[in-house]
Amino acid sequence: MKITYWSDFACPYCYIGNTRLKKAIRDLCLENEIEFDIHAFELDQNAPEDVESTTVERFAIKYGLSFDDAQKEVEGISRLGIEEGIDFKYASTLYTNTRNAHRLMKLAQSKNDSELVENLNAILFDAYFTKNLKLADRDVLLDVGCEAGLEKEEIGEVLDSDLFNSAVERDEEIALTGGIHAVPFYLFDGKYSVPGALSYNDFKTVLSQIMSENEVDENNETDSCEDGICRI
């Protein structure tokens, strides 16, 4: 099963949703049956390179909330992450531009190494939500990339150029033309779309249903001819 999904490393529900999905995959013993295809999606393409406000302040302004109400909302999202076993520190995240983090992911994907990609994906989310690092910072991305298994010189070459910019933009264009305006957004086997971070149980249900359908399709011997041979 191929799972294509769009996400941003500054999106709390992307981290929470991915954690729930991977738990469901593990508990259903489907680790060897799943192929992930990560697509970039910047929540704010114009986000600053330096921190200009706190997460609570941004919530209050964006949603027209009082500071206290915004803080409650942020704390509520953090609790969802903590319930999934993440040391989730949403209130103290350092919100900056994530374009370079996505370009770093494209570098990892260019290596055709799924383990490298998954390592980097996990480390980037952890860097932002647990360690509260600034993902627009060059040194942070150098350290993150090296920890995941990329070469320091190659990381620097990407960060000091516009390499993989077009790949990130292409992902976002596909999302836009497909009507995807929020993340996380999951596409299972290219035909089952799931917007948002489902619960663990709902992810298990979706995965089980698709696997059952795929099994039926594989075992369904229909009347057909192929390569000069007709099934009888």
C-alpha atoms as a printed R data frame, in Angstrom:
    type eleno elety resid chain resno       x       y       z
1   ATOM     1    CA   MET     A     1   0.000   0.000   0.000
2   ATOM     2    CA   LYS     A     2   1.316   3.426  -0.921
3   ATOM     3    CA   ILE     A     3   0.510   6.296   1.414
4   ATOM     4    CA   THR     A     4   1.104   9.733  -0.071
5   ATOM     5    CA   TYR     A     5   0.750  12.584   2.344
6   ATOM     6    CA   TRP     A     6   1.243  16.336   2.511
7   ATOM     7    CA   SER     A     7   2.519  17.901   5.717
8   ATOM     8    CA   ASP     A     8   4.515  20.729   7.238
9   ATOM     9    CA   PHE     A     9   7.091  20.342   9.990
10  ATOM    10    CA   ALA     A    10   5.485  23.223  11.903
11  ATOM    11    CA   CYS     A    11   2.056  21.564  11.846
12  ATOM    12    CA   PRO     A    12   1.146  19.944  15.195
13  ATOM    13    CA   TYR     A    13  -1.603  17.781  13.729
14  ATOM    14    CA   CYS     A    14   0.823  16.448  11.106
15  ATOM    15    CA   TYR     A    15   3.143  15.173  13.845
16  ATOM    16    CA   ILE     A    16   0.239  13.800  15.878
17  ATOM    17    CA   GLY     A    17  -1.449  12.235  12.848
18  ATOM    18    CA   ASN     A    18   1.726  10.587  11.609
19  ATOM    19    CA   THR     A    19   2.396   9.164  15.071
20  ATOM    20    CA   ARG     A    20  -1.094   7.668  15.248
21  ATOM    21    CA   LEU     A    21  -0.858   6.302  11.704
22  ATOM    22    CA   LYS     A    22   2.479   4.610  12.335
23  ATOM    23    CA   LYS     A    23   1.198   3.071  15.568
24  ATOM    24    CA   ALA     A    24  -1.740   1.647  13.643
25  ATOM    25    CA   ILE     A    25   0.587   0.289  10.956
26  ATOM    26    CA   ARG     A    26   2.815  -1.325  13.575
27  ATOM    27    CA   ASP     A    27  -0.057  -2.866  15.513
28  ATOM    28    CA   LEU     A    28  -1.514  -4.320  12.311
29  ATOM    29    CA   CYS     A    29   1.952  -5.729  11.418
30  ATOM    30    CA   LEU     A    30   1.950  -3.841   8.121
31  ATOM    31    CA   GLU     A    31   5.421  -2.301   8.322
32  ATOM    32    CA   ASN     A    32   6.615  -4.281   5.287
33  ATOM    33    CA   GLU     A    33   3.426  -3.567   3.322
34  ATOM    34    CA   ILE     A    34   3.558   0.244   3.390
35  ATOM    35    CA   GLU     A    35   5.404   2.701   1.159
36  ATOM    36    CA   PHE     A    36   5.383   6.360   2.234
37  ATOM    37    CA   ASP     A    37   5.593   9.277  -0.186
38  ATOM    38    CA   ILE     A    38   6.035  12.575   1.668
39  ATOM    39    CA   HIS     A    39   4.985  15.793  -0.068
40  ATOM    40    CA   ALA     A    40   5.826  19.315   1.047
41  ATOM    41    CA   PHE     A    41   3.188  21.791   2.189
42  ATOM    42    CA   GLU     A    42   4.160  25.116   3.757
43  ATOM    43    CA   LEU     A    43   1.494  26.430   6.097
44  ATOM    44    CA   ASP     A    44   2.892  29.917   5.568
45  ATOM    45    CA   GLN     A    45   5.190  30.451   2.602
46  ATOM    46    CA   ASN     A    46   5.828  33.981   3.858
47  ATOM    47    CA   ALA     A    47   6.790  32.969   7.385
48  ATOM    48    CA   PRO     A    48   9.811  34.931   8.679
49  ATOM    49    CA   GLU     A    49  13.338  33.609   8.933
50  ATOM    50    CA   ASP     A    50  13.526  34.810  12.543
51  ATOM    51    CA   VAL     A    51  11.059  34.341  15.404
52  ATOM    52    CA   GLU     A    52   8.690  37.301  15.625
53  ATOM    53    CA   SER     A    53   6.013  36.052  18.045
54  ATOM    54    CA   THR     A    54   5.114  33.216  20.376
55  ATOM    55    CA   THR     A    55   2.782  30.410  19.389
56  ATOM    56    CA   VAL     A    56   0.108  31.669  21.794
57  ATOM    57    CA   GLU     A    57   0.359  35.200  20.402
58  ATOM    58    CA   ARG     A    58  -0.035  33.914  16.842
59  ATOM    59    CA   PHE     A    59  -3.070  31.850  17.849
60  ATOM    60    CA   ALA     A    60  -4.692  34.834  19.524
61  ATOM    61    CA   ILE     A    61  -4.188  37.066  16.487
62  ATOM    62    CA   LYS     A    62  -5.058  34.479  13.829
63  ATOM    63    CA   TYR     A    63  -8.248  33.212  15.461
64  ATOM    64    CA   GLY     A    64  -9.334  36.381  17.241
65  ATOM    65    CA   LEU     A    65  -8.939  34.873  20.704
66  ATOM    66    CA   SER     A    66  -7.992  36.353  24.023
67  ATOM    67    CA   PHE     A    67  -4.517  35.450  25.238
68  ATOM    68    CA   ASP     A    68  -5.968  33.098  27.873
69  ATOM    69    CA   ASP     A    69  -8.236  31.331  25.363
70  ATOM    70    CA   ALA     A    70  -5.377  31.014  22.878
71  ATOM    71    CA   GLN     A    71  -3.197  29.494  25.585
72  ATOM    72    CA   LYS     A    72  -5.901  26.937  26.386
73  ATOM    73    CA   GLU     A    73  -6.142  25.967  22.713
74  ATOM    74    CA   VAL     A    74  -2.380  25.533  22.422
75  ATOM    75    CA   GLU     A    75  -2.257  23.509  25.642
76  ATOM    76    CA   GLY     A    76  -5.079  21.317  24.351
77  ATOM    77    CA   ILE     A    77  -3.148  20.515  21.182
78  ATOM    78    CA   SER     A    78  -0.062  19.758  23.274
79  ATOM    79    CA   ARG     A    79  -2.076  17.287  25.355
80  ATOM    80    CA   LEU     A    80  -3.025  15.427  22.186
81  ATOM    81    CA   GLY     A    81   0.655  15.035  21.361
82  ATOM    82    CA   ILE     A    82   1.535  13.986  24.897
83  ATOM    83    CA   GLU     A    83  -1.211  11.349  24.789
84  ATOM    84    CA   GLU     A    84   0.616   9.841  21.804
85  ATOM    85    CA   GLY     A    85   3.831   9.554  23.803
86  ATOM    86    CA   ILE     A    86   5.478  12.687  22.380
87  ATOM    87    CA   ASP     A    87   7.234  15.175  24.663
88  ATOM    88    CA   PHE     A    88   5.100  17.790  22.958
89  ATOM    89    CA   LYS     A    89   5.998  21.428  23.722
90  ATOM    90    CA   TYR     A    90   3.813  23.385  21.344
91  ATOM    91    CA   ALA     A    91   3.604  26.607  23.367
92  ATOM    92    CA   SER     A    92   7.364  27.162  23.218
93  ATOM    93    CA   THR     A    93   7.915  26.317  19.548
94  ATOM    94    CA   LEU     A    94   9.993  28.805  17.543
95  ATOM    95    CA   TYR     A    95   7.888  29.583  14.491
96  ATOM    96    CA   THR     A    96   9.903  30.406  11.377
97  ATOM    97    CA   ASN     A    97   9.943  29.620   7.667
98  ATOM    98    CA   THR     A    98  10.085  25.893   6.829
99  ATOM    99    CA   ARG     A    99  11.089  26.049   3.137
100 ATOM   100    CA   ASN     A   100  14.673  24.962   3.799
101 ATOM   101    CA   ALA     A   101  13.508  22.073   5.969
102 ATOM   102    CA   HIS     A   102  11.366  20.869   3.068
103 ATOM   103    CA   ARG     A   103  14.291  21.279   0.662
104 ATOM   104    CA   LEU     A   104  16.387  19.180   3.024
105 ATOM   105    CA   MET     A   105  13.696  16.495   2.876
106 ATOM   106    CA   LYS     A   106  13.837  16.592  -0.923
107 ATOM   107    CA   LEU     A   107  17.591  15.987  -0.726
108 ATOM   108    CA   ALA     A   108  16.945  12.928   1.435
109 ATOM   109    CA   GLN     A   109  14.264  11.671  -0.966
110 ATOM   110    CA   SER     A   110  16.683  11.994  -3.870
111 ATOM   111    CA   LYS     A   111  18.788   9.233  -2.258
112 ATOM   112    CA   ASN     A   112  16.008   6.627  -2.719
113 ATOM   113    CA   ASP     A   113  16.576   5.464   0.855
114 ATOM   114    CA   SER     A   114  13.273   5.098   2.725
115 ATOM   115    CA   GLU     A   115  14.984   4.665   6.101
116 ATOM   116    CA   LEU     A   116  16.923   7.908   5.623
117 ATOM   117    CA   VAL     A   117  13.724   9.751   4.673
118 ATOM   118    CA   GLU     A   118  11.804   8.427   7.681
119 ATOM   119    CA   ASN     A   119  14.707   9.274  10.006
120 ATOM   120    CA   LEU     A   120  14.854  12.838   8.750
121 ATOM   121    CA   ASN     A   121  11.088  13.230   8.931
122 ATOM   122    CA   ALA     A   122  11.028  12.105  12.569
123 ATOM   123    CA   ILE     A   123  14.040  14.217  13.541
124 ATOM   124    CA   LEU     A   124  12.616  17.387  11.962
125 ATOM   125    CA   PHE     A   125   9.327  17.039  13.828
126 ATOM   126    CA   ASP     A   126  11.175  16.300  17.057
127 ATOM   127    CA   ALA     A   127  13.478  19.279  16.519
128 ATOM   128    CA   TYR     A   128  10.531  21.641  16.247
129 ATOM   129    CA   PHE     A   129   8.002  20.293  18.739
130 ATOM   130    CA   THR     A   130  10.197  18.644  21.373
131 ATOM   131    CA   LYS     A   131  13.540  20.452  21.259
132 ATOM   132    CA   ASN     A   132  11.930  23.726  20.129
133 ATOM   133    CA   LEU     A   133  14.635  24.490  17.591
134 ATOM   134    CA   LYS     A   134  14.348  27.071  14.819
135 ATOM   135    CA   LEU     A   135  13.926  25.201  11.528
136 ATOM   136    CA   ALA     A   136  15.008  28.202   9.481
137 ATOM   137    CA   ASP     A   137  18.411  28.152  11.160
138 ATOM   138    CA   ARG     A   138  21.195  26.839   8.925
139 ATOM   139    CA   ASP     A   139  23.190  25.250  11.760
140 ATOM   140    CA   VAL     A   140  20.078  23.493  13.078
141 ATOM   141    CA   LEU     A   141  19.387  21.989   9.660
142 ATOM   142    CA   LEU     A   142  23.017  20.960   9.267
143 ATOM   143    CA   ASP     A   143  22.872  19.107  12.583
144 ATOM   144    CA   VAL     A   144  19.470  17.574  11.829
145 ATOM   145    CA   GLY     A   145  20.538  16.406   8.387
146 ATOM   146    CA   CYS     A   146  23.766  14.866   9.684
147 ATOM   147    CA   GLU     A   147  21.890  13.112  12.488
148 ATOM   148    CA   ALA     A   148  19.548  11.596   9.918
149 ATOM   149    CA   GLY     A   149  22.466  10.318   7.826
150 ATOM   150    CA   LEU     A   150  23.065  12.960   5.159
151 ATOM   151    CA   GLU     A   151  26.531  14.301   4.325
152 ATOM   152    CA   LYS     A   152  27.322  17.698   5.865
153 ATOM   153    CA   GLU     A   153  28.880  19.079   2.681
154 ATOM   154    CA   GLU     A   154  25.864  18.101   0.599
155 ATOM   155    CA   ILE     A   155  23.474  19.634   3.110
156 ATOM   156    CA   GLY     A   156  25.431  22.885   2.994
157 ATOM   157    CA   GLU     A   157  25.349  22.897  -0.781
158 ATOM   158    CA   VAL     A   158  21.556  22.655  -0.734
159 ATOM   159    CA   LEU     A   159  21.073  25.278   1.977
160 ATOM   160    CA   ASP     A   160  23.384  27.736   0.213
161 ATOM   161    CA   SER     A   161  21.567  27.430  -3.116
162 ATOM   162    CA   ASP     A   162  18.059  27.089  -4.515
163 ATOM   163    CA   LEU     A   163  18.383  23.343  -5.075
164 ATOM   164    CA   PHE     A   164  15.088  21.442  -4.666
165 ATOM   165    CA   ASN     A   165  13.089  24.666  -4.557
166 ATOM   166    CA   SER     A   166  11.194  23.591  -7.659
167 ATOM   167    CA   ALA     A   167  10.466  20.170  -6.125
168 ATOM   168    CA   VAL     A   168   8.879  21.795  -3.055
169 ATOM   169    CA   GLU     A   169   6.865  24.163  -5.240
170 ATOM   170    CA   ARG     A   170   5.703  21.274  -7.410
171 ATOM   171    CA   ASP     A   171   4.369  19.422  -4.353
172 ATOM   172    CA   GLU     A   172   2.425  22.508  -3.343
173 ATOM   173    CA   GLU     A   173   1.060  23.024  -6.850
174 ATOM   174    CA   ILE     A   174  -0.208  19.427  -6.884
175 ATOM   175    CA   ALA     A   175  -1.897  20.053  -3.546
176 ATOM   176    CA   LEU     A   176  -3.507  23.252  -4.782
177 ATOM   177    CA   THR     A   177  -4.822  21.744  -8.003
178 ATOM   178    CA   GLY     A   178  -6.107  18.773  -6.009
179 ATOM   179    CA   GLY     A   179  -8.080  20.981  -3.660
180 ATOM   180    CA   ILE     A   180  -5.793  20.362  -0.690
181 ATOM   181    CA   HIS     A   181  -5.757  23.466   1.501
182 ATOM   182    CA   ALA     A   182  -4.944  22.000   4.914
183 ATOM   183    CA   VAL     A   183  -2.608  19.383   6.331
184 ATOM   184    CA   PRO     A   184  -2.125  16.621   7.142
185 ATOM   185    CA   PHE     A   185  -3.734  15.181   4.051
186 ATOM   186    CA   TYR     A   186  -3.347  11.474   3.267
187 ATOM   187    CA   LEU     A   187  -3.926   9.618   0.016
188 ATOM   188    CA   PHE     A   188  -4.040   5.827   0.288
189 ATOM   189    CA   ASP     A   189  -3.163   3.871  -2.865
190 ATOM   190    CA   GLY     A   190  -3.930   6.934  -4.948
191 ATOM   191    CA   LYS     A   191  -7.694   6.657  -4.449
192 ATOM   192    CA   TYR     A   192  -8.703   6.970  -0.789
193 ATOM   193    CA   SER     A   193  -8.257  10.478   0.582
194 ATOM   194    CA   VAL     A   194  -8.162  11.200   4.315
195 ATOM   195    CA   PRO     A   195  -7.984  14.858   5.371
196 ATOM   196    CA   GLY     A   196  -6.770  15.544   8.883
197 ATOM   197    CA   ALA     A   197  -5.270  13.602  11.766
198 ATOM   198    CA   LEU     A   198  -7.601  10.669  12.343
199 ATOM   199    CA   SER     A   199  -7.694   8.874  15.656
200 ATOM   200    CA   TYR     A   200  -5.574   5.765  16.113
201 ATOM   201    CA   ASN     A   201  -8.681   3.559  15.861
202 ATOM   202    CA   ASP     A   202  -9.905   5.294  12.715
203 ATOM   203    CA   PHE     A   203  -6.509   4.855  11.064
204 ATOM   204    CA   LYS     A   204  -6.620   1.157  11.937
205 ATOM   205    CA   THR     A   205 -10.067   0.876  10.384
206 ATOM   206    CA   VAL     A   206  -8.982   2.610   7.182
207 ATOM   207    CA   LEU     A   207  -5.853   0.484   6.851
208 ATOM   208    CA   SER     A   208  -7.740  -2.752   7.519
209 ATOM   209    CA   GLN     A   209 -10.440  -1.935   4.993
210 ATOM   210    CA   ILE     A   210  -7.961  -1.084   2.263
211 ATOM   211    CA   MET     A   211  -5.864  -4.184   2.915
212 ATOM   212    CA   SER     A   212  -9.026  -6.327   2.773
213 ATOM   213    CA   GLU     A   213 -10.072  -4.729  -0.518
214 ATOM   214    CA   ASN     A   214  -6.601  -5.218  -1.981
215 ATOM   215    CA   GLU     A   215  -6.638  -8.871  -0.937
216 ATOM   216    CA   VAL     A   216 -10.007  -9.389  -2.614
217 ATOM   217    CA   ASP     A   217  -8.765  -7.704  -5.788
218 ATOM   218    CA   GLU     A   218  -5.683  -9.927  -5.902
219 ATOM   219    CA   ASN     A   219  -7.689 -13.115  -5.403
220 ATOM   220    CA   ASN     A   220 -10.534 -12.204  -7.704
221 ATOM   221    CA   GLU     A   221 -10.044 -14.239 -10.877
222 ATOM   222    CA   THR     A   222 -12.078 -12.509 -13.537
223 ATOM   223    CA   ASP     A   223 -12.644 -13.713 -17.082
224 ATOM   224    CA   SER     A   224  -9.869 -12.066 -19.067
225 ATOM   225    CA   CYS     A   225  -7.088 -12.588 -21.560
226 ATOM   226    CA   GLU     A   226  -3.537 -11.394 -21.096
227 ATOM   227    CA   ASP     A   227  -0.361 -11.959 -23.121
228 ATOM   228    CA   GLY     A   228  -2.087 -14.391 -25.424
229 ATOM   229    CA   ILE     A   229  -3.472 -16.533 -22.585
230 ATOM   230    CA   CYS     A   230  -7.136 -16.617 -21.556
231 ATOM   231    CA   ARG     A   231  -8.137 -17.607 -18.044
232 ATOM   232    CA   ILE     A   232 -10.627 -20.510 -18.043
